[in-house]
Structures are given as structure tokens and as C-alpha cells.
Amino acid sequence: MSWAKLLEESILKNEISAKVYGLYSNYAHSEFISIIQINENKLSKNDTFNIETVITTLNNVRILNCVSIILLTNKFTFAKESFEKLDEKLKYSIEFWNKFAIK
């Protein structure tokens, strides 16, 4: 089964997971890596495109982490107990991004 099919059948919203999977899966292909290397002189921490790409990637990682945390708290008592000890603002944020990402 392909990764795209697995994502489609997962609990994640397809409109979130399918689009980002297409983007990130390109990084696994040597042709795309070659394009990045050719344009390496344009890579800069001050470049707007680079900044936006990093922000988008980190946001997607945050979303997946929040979904994973909630799944773990539902499966393991020790995880639920640890989650309950978190600051209320952090728990709210984790729950928000989890609800945002799942079907």
C-alpha cells in the first residue's frame, strides 16, 4: 500500500495530509534534491520563501505531534496521567491541533 493511500485511510483530514505529503515526498527523490543543490546559492535564512517553508513544515510537525500525543493518551494510562499534569494552555493547544487535523 502506498503512503498516499495510508494517509487517505488514516484519521487525518485528507485536505491536510494529502497536500503536505506530496510536498514532503519530493524530498525523497534525487531529482528534487539535485534542484535544491543547484539553487543552493539562493538558500538564505533571510529568504522569504525559505522562512515560509520552514514555518509551514514546523506547523505540520506540530499538528502530527499533537495527534500522536492524543492517540498515546487514549492508549496508555501513564501517557494520560502525564498529559493531565501539563499546563492548561499547553493541553488546550494540543487538543486544538488534534481536533483541527483529524476527520
Secondary structure as UniProt FT lines:
FT   HELIX           3..9
FT   HELIX           14..25
FT   HELIX           26..28
FT   HELIX           30..38
FT   HELIX           40..42
FT   TURN            45..46
FT   HELIX           48..75
FT   HELIX           77..84
FT   HELIX           88..101
//
